Amino acid sequence: MKILIADDEPLARQRLKRMVGEISSDYVVCAEAENGLQALNFCHDSPIDLALLDIRMPVMDGLQAAVEINKASAKTAIIFVTAFDAHALEAFDSQAIDYLLKPVKKQRLQQALEKAQRSSSADTEQVSTIGQDLMAPRQHLCEHSHSGIRVINSADILCFKAEQKYVTAQAASSSILLSESLQSLEHEFAEHFTRIHRNALIRIDAIRLLKKAGQGQQQLFLNGIDKPIEVSRRHLAGLRKLVNEIR
């Protein structure tokens, strides 16, 4: 079983790697990462059977990394290694293969590894919504493609536009494609975004100008994006109210 260890503390990674090696030669730590994004890249570049993820890591935390890893490969089992108390873990422990509380005990680690191996043998598919109840809106969004992974800072996104099977996350100088629904993004980023069309969400604090167009249509201009976005009649009244409130 090929294992990835992700923890921002080098000593924690070393200790976990040593214990894995002592348990059985069947378990091989083939990659180490100091944050969730590195872990995600490793899982994208080569097959990983099991990811041991710390939850609190810089750049991308373990919860978001687990969600993105599951999108890239549903066959990669996830075990959280964390200092979270058991009460907090109740929200997601049934959706991950297992979790380990720090400091990790060797016997408990062995049980978790054996559980992951059984799950892998049974080809159990993990749930892609790991830890959603504990997660704040993601700080980064990722595009998965054959050429690799592209990441965009959520704070830089100005609008989401649904186009056929994908959603484009548009920033001022870049964009990525997401295989997610506009509805799920609307729910996740409700604090900062509002819907102005059945296929468009816009960042509220990026609103620059609401302008009439031909044939009774309305267009919205955002700071950072030159091209206007069409506003549907259904959402026009709510948008006008919002524009008046932020002026």
N, C-alpha and C positions, 0 to 999 in steps of 0.2 A: 504494500500500500504506500503510495507516494503522498507525502505530507508536507504542507506548507505551514510555517509558524509566523504569525504576524503580531508583533508587539513593539512598542517604541522604546522599551527598555532592553538593552543588549543582554544584561545579566539574566533577565527573565527568559529571553529566547534561549540562551545557553543552557539554563537549568532545565527547561522543558525539552530541549533537544537531547540532552544527556539522558533524561529519564526515558524518553521514547526509545533511544538506542538500547537501554538496559532491559526494557520489557521484552522485545523480540526483534530478531533480524528481519521479520516480515514487514516491519514498519521502517520506512526510510524517509528522513527529513531531507527533501531535495531542494527546498527553497526557504529563504527567510526574508521577511519584510518588516520595515519599521513603521509603516503606515498602511492604511487600507488601500490607497491607490496603487502602491507597489504590489500588494497582494493581488489586486485585481489584474494588473499587468502580467504577473507570473501565471495566473490561472488562464489568461487569454493566450499566452505564448506556448504553454505546454500543459498536458493533462495532469491535473491534481485530483487525487482521490478524496483527500480530506484537508480542510483548512482549519487550523486552530487559531482563532481570532480573539485578540484582546478587544474590548469594546471602546475604551477611551484611547484613541490614537489621533495624532495630528493629520492634517490634510483631508483625510477621509476616515471616519470612525468605523468600528467593526460592524455595526448594524447596517450602515449603508453599504459597506463593502460586501457583506453577506447577500444583500439584495441584488447587487450588481453581479456578483460571482454566480449567483443562481440563474440570472438571465443569460450569462455567457455559457454556463454549463450546469444543467440541473443535476448532473451526476456527481458533482463535487459536494461532499458532505460538509456540514458546518458544525463546529463545536466552539462555543464561546468560552474563553478563559478570562475571568474578570473578577474585580473586587466588588462588583455590585452585590447587594445583599439578596438573600433568597426571595424576599417578598417582591422586589423589583423584577426579578427574573421570571416570576410566575407568568408575566404577560407574554413571554416568548419562548419559554423553555420547551413547550409542547411542539413548537414549530421547528426548532433546531434539533439536530440529532441528540445533542446533550450540552451541558454547560459545566464548567469547572470553576470553583471558587479559589481565588488565590489566598494563601500559598497552596499550590497544587500538591496533593499527595499522590505518591506513585501508584498505590492500589486503585485510587479513584480514576487516575489517568488510564490505567490499564482497562478498567471497566468501560470507560468512554470509547477507547480505541476499538475494543472488541464489539461494542455496540455499533460503531460506525462501519466496521468490517461486515457485520451481519446485514446492515442496511444496504451496503454496497452490493453484496451478493444477491440480495433480494431485488436489487434495482429500484429502491425506493426513491421516488421523486420528492424533493423538498418543496415546501411552500415558498413562493416568491415574495411573500409579504412578511418576512421575518422582522419582528420587532416594530411593526408599524405603530403600535400603540405607544411605544416609548420614543419614537423618533420625532424630532422637530423637522420642519421642512429641510430637505437636503441642501447642503451648502454647495454641492457640485452635481452636475448632471453629465452623463456619459453617453457617447455614441459608440456602439459596437459595430465594427465592420471587418472585412477580411484583411484590411490593411493595418488594423490595430484599434486602439481606443483613443477617442478624442474627448477631452474634458472641458467643460465650461463652468465658470463660477456662476452660481445661481443669482448672486447679487448683480451681475452684469446683464442678465437677460431682460430685454425690454418687451418682448411679446412672444406668445406661443401661437402658431398657426397650424391648424390641421389640414393636411394635404393627403388625400387618399388613405393609405394605411399608416402613415407616419405623421408626427407632429414636429414642426421646425421650431427650435428654440433660437430666437434671434437676439443677438447682442449688437452693439454698435459696429463692431469690426469683425464679427465672426458669427457662425451659426452651426448647429448640429441637428441631426435627425434622431428622434426618439421613437421607439416602438411602444409608446404608451398612449393611453386615451387622454383627450383634452379634459374630460370630466375628472379623471383622477388628479391631473395637474391642477385643475381649478380648485379641487378640495384641498390639496396639499399646500398650495401657495395662496390661499384665499385672503390672507392678511395683506398681501401686496399687489394682487392682480384682480382684475374684474373682467367679465365677459362682455364684449361689445358686438359679437356676431356668433352664430352657431359654430364657426370654425376659428374664432380668434379670442385670445385673452391678452390683455395689455397691462403693463406695470403702471399702477396708479400715479406714482410720483414722477413718471416720465411724460405725462400728458402735457402737450404744448399748445395745441389749438384744435378746436372742433369747428369744422367749416362746411358750409353748404356746397354741394356739388350739383351737377345737372340732374334734371328729372326728379327733384325732391330728395335726392340722396344726400347723405352726410358722410363726411370723411374726418378721420382723426389723425392728427400729426403728433408724433412722439419725438422727444429730444433724443438725438442719436440715430434716428432713422429718417432718411429723406422721403421715402415713398409712403404716402398716406394709406391708412387702413380703413376699409369700408365698415360703416356702422349700420347694423340692421335696425329696422323700425321697431322691432320688438324690444331692443335694448337701448333705444335712443333716450327715452325719458329718464331712465335710471342713470345713464351716462351724463346727461345734462345736469341732473341734480348733483352728481358727484363732482363735476367740473365747477359748479357754483360753490360747493362746499370747500374746495381746495384753493380757490382764488383768494 
